[in-house]
């Protein structure tokens, strides 16, 4: 890896990784403000602004933004996460200048017109309606609210109808002006590029971004909520079991990665093997562990036919008890370590993955973890480490259960 990280005089952080064996370049702008920072009365504001940046700038209309990227065969998109917002594009490396200039235009000179706020509101409401018709989305939203009741981490990223419809043009404009600033923004680029050249181009493209730190202090989380059973006329019964977990900077994060893979994170995991392979009770079953700046979430999801729901729930509880009481084996540890290190290395073949790695880490951690260091962290996990993290996470408190289906489990 030959990453180069610089902080410009404006305070903007730029991360560059040249890649010799590719013909593409991936460029991302990461702003350290996400849905977790939304005001309660305007939940969905960060996501709303993300949409609006594509509606036009001082010099481009929405169709001209699309034509600019289509003209070079590239693609452009964005997403709002809990603790940051990302804008990114991928295009042929020989046209890197187009992507850099376009992202700079979007993030420094968006039009944010009242008419665009009104029209995009309908798009977002349609997006919310689509999610509400997806049982998988509905149960994950209900689970988040149960894990983080009355807290922004439990809110849907897009917000609620009442909060989104309350957002107007001055509110969005103020949010952009106060939050999109140089010191909480990272521009990350990876591909067949010259480092000095793209740093110069990024400096010029983002010259109009206001200086200062627009990030916000995170509100602390309170206690967890309670289990929820949602009855709906669905073909499947959906189950989510989980609880609080480790923060992003916890030293036991790699041990948790190992345990999660053993529990339900891979094709050889206990839950996948027992529920799908051995008994054929569910098509989709997996565990996951998400981390934030001050807390985290672990969960197990399964979707099954209603007549199998009770048995699936019973197996999940039994496997969780077995994990807490007996830990994992040495062979399971080795398999998980091999998977985590191998998949991480293979993922870095793509310019988009390398761009996202640098941008995400610098935005959320304020530093870049060397690839070899990350591989060593997983490889260094011991059975004792996994036992401790199992006790801290899975054995710490009774989990919350959320179900959605034609009948309660």
Phi, psi and omega in degrees: 000138180232050182293146174233124183239126179227150171250120182288161178306333179288342184106350179290133176266133179237129178240130184230135173226104176292141177232119186286324190258058175204161176247009184244169171221140176240131184234133179223144173243120185247123181248126187281058173214126181225194184295338177296337182268357181298138170295147183303322182286344180234040178303130185104001184295315180299319179291321178299314180298320178304316178297316188294332181297340179267000181276347178146158178236188179296336184238353182229143170273173179300317181291328178290329173298313180296319181294325180299316182281325178294326184298336180249008177075023182260187174219155183218144182198183180200164173206153177251121176258180182294324188237007175197168175232136185235139175236132187211156174215158178225134184201172178300139185301328181293346178246028179304327181300326180294314181294319180297312181296321182293313178297321177299319179296315181299319188269352180243338185221045178292145183289315182047059179277150180301321179295325178290323177300316181295314182290321182288336175304318181293323178296316181292321177296323176294320177299318179294320179296321178298316179296323182292342178268359179257111180304325180297318178292318183299315183289326177292325176294317179295323179295316179300318179294327179286324179286322182233069182295138177056035179221149184299332177294340179266352180280152173292137183305321181282350180090191175249162181304317183293324181279325180290319180291344178278347182283129177237177185299315178298324179296315180293318181298317178297319180298314179298313183298320184275334188255328183271087184229165190296320189284346175245028178234137177238130172252122184240136182217135179219142178148199183278080188223163171259124188300311183298321181295312184288329176297318177298318181293318178296319178304315181288318185293328183254019181298331183276358180286131179299142179280160179116177182251112180264007180289165184231148175291139182278136175289133179295151180274152176261197180290160178291162177270213184236168180294154184224138174239115180255126180258125181210160182274072180253158179288325180249162166259126182255137184232133172228126178236137179179187182192192181285154184221206187268152176285169183298327185262006180295136183293346180264012182301318182292324176295322177294321176303317180297310182297319180298319179296319179294318185291307183198016187268357183215175181293336178263008184291161182297314183293316180297316182294315185284316187277317182267306188288313184281318188250345178062037185267347182204146174279317183245121175209129181197161173245160179209164177218118179251147183232142175237185185294331185229359182199186179199178181220135169246150181204158172233127178243143173210140174237125185219168172295147185306325182290345179257357189299316181298318181292320178298314179298321179294319179294318178301315179295320181293319180291327177293317178297320179295323178295314183292321184280326187241353181069202179244167182265167178297324179291320177297322177300313182296319179296314181296318178297319178296320179294311184298315181289317182294314181292327178295315180295316181294327180295337183277006176288339187262139181296326179295321179293320180291320176298314181295322179300310181293313182296316181294315182293317181292327179288315188267330182253340184076011179203168179247127178273121178304140182303315180297324178296319179294318178298319179295325180297316177293318182294335183277352182296134179250168176299325177297320178298317182292324177298319180293319182287328175299315179296319182291323188259297187280336181256006187285320184206155177302135181285164173264141178241130176237129178235152175218122181175185183289346178205154179289147174280000000 
